[in-house]
Amino acid sequence: MLEAKECDDVERMKAGIIGCGTISSVYLENLQKSPLIEVVAVADLLDERAKERADEFNIENVYKVDELLRQPEIELVFNLTVPGSHALTDVAILEAGKHVYSEKPLAH
C-alpha cells in the first residue's frame, strides 16, 4: 500500500458510493485512510440510509443515484448495490463517463 508521503504530489480522486448498506461502512472506514481517494458523496435508493451514512462519516453530499452520476467532480463510483442491480448500475456509471469499482460480478 502506498504511504501518504509517497502521494503528496498526487491530487486525490473524488469518488462517490452508490449503495449505503452494511458493507458501505467498511469501505468508508478504509477509504477515509486513502491518500489517493476522497469520498465526496453517497447515494442509496433509501434516502434516509444515505443520510445516516453521510452523517456517520462526515460526507457533505447526499444525492439520488442519478444526481450523483451528474456531478462533474466525481470521477470514480463504488457500486455497493445488491448483485441483481450491478449490471444496470455499472452501465449507468460508465455511461456517465466515470470509473466504476464493483467487488461482485459485473452482472448476473
C-alpha positions in Angstrom: 0.0 0.0 0.0 1.2 3.5 -0.8 2.2 5.6 2.1 0.7 9.2 2.4 4.2 10.7 1.9 4.5 8.9 -1.4 1.4 10.6 -2.6 2.0 14.2 -1.5 2.2 15.5 -5.1 -0.8 13.5 -6.3 -4.3 15.0 -6.3 -6.9 12.8 -4.7 -9.5 11.3 -6.9 -13.0 12.3 -5.9 -15.4 9.4 -5.5 -19.0 8.6 -4.8 -20.6 5.5 -3.3 -23.9 4.0 -4.6 -25.4 1.7 -2.0 -25.2 2.6 1.7 -26.0 -0.8 3.2 -23.9 -2.6 5.8 -20.8 -3.1 3.7 -20.5 0.6 2.9 -19.3 1.3 6.4 -16.2 -0.9 5.8 -15.5 0.8 2.5 -15.9 4.2 4.1 -13.6 3.4 7.0 -10.9 2.2 4.7 -11.3 4.9 2.0 -11.0 7.7 4.6 -7.5 6.5 5.2 -6.6 6.5 1.5 -4.1 9.0 0.3 -5.5 8.6 -3.3 -9.3 8.7 -2.9 -11.6 11.2 -1.3 -15.3 10.1 -1.0 -17.3 13.3 -1.5 -20.9 11.8 -2.0 -23.1 8.9 -1.2 -26.4 7.7 -2.7 -28.9 5.0 -2.0 -32.4 4.1 -3.0 -33.4 4.8 0.6 -32.6 8.5 1.2 -32.5 8.1 5.0 -29.9 5.3 4.8 -27.7 7.5 2.6 -28.1 10.4 5.0 -27.3 8.3 8.0 -24.1 7.0 6.3 -23.1 10.5 5.3 -23.6 11.8 8.8 -21.6 8.9 10.3 -18.6 9.5 8.0 -18.9 13.3 7.7 -19.7 13.3 3.9 -21.2 16.5 2.8 -23.2 15.4 -0.3 -26.1 13.0 -0.3 -27.7 12.5 -3.7 -30.2 10.4 -5.6 -28.3 8.0 -7.8 -28.9 10.0 -11.0 -27.8 13.2 -9.2 -24.5 11.6 -8.1 -23.8 10.5 -11.6 -24.3 14.1 -12.9 -21.7 15.5 -10.6 -18.6 16.5 -12.7 -16.2 16.4 -9.7 -16.9 12.7 -9.1 -14.5 10.6 -11.2 -14.9 7.2 -9.6 -18.0 5.4 -8.3 -18.0 2.4 -5.9 -21.0 0.3 -6.8 -22.0 -1.4 -3.5 -25.5 -2.3 -4.5 -27.1 -5.8 -4.4 -25.8 -8.2 -7.1 -29.1 -8.1 -9.0 -28.7 -4.4 -9.8 -25.0 -4.4 -10.6 -25.2 -4.6 -14.4 -27.6 -1.7 -14.8 -25.8 0.4 -12.2 -22.4 -0.3 -13.7 -23.6 0.6 -17.1 -25.1 3.8 -15.9 -21.9 4.8 -14.1 -19.8 4.1 -17.3 -22.3 6.0 -19.5 -21.9 8.9 -17.1 -18.2 8.9 -18.0 -16.9 7.7 -14.7 -14.7 4.9 -13.5 -16.6 2.1 -11.7 -15.4 -0.2 -8.9 -17.5 -3.3 -8.2 -16.5 -6.1 -5.9 -19.1 -8.5 -7.2 -19.6 -9.9 -10.7 -20.4 -7.3 -13.3 -23.8 -9.0 -13.9 -25.8 -12.0 -13.0 
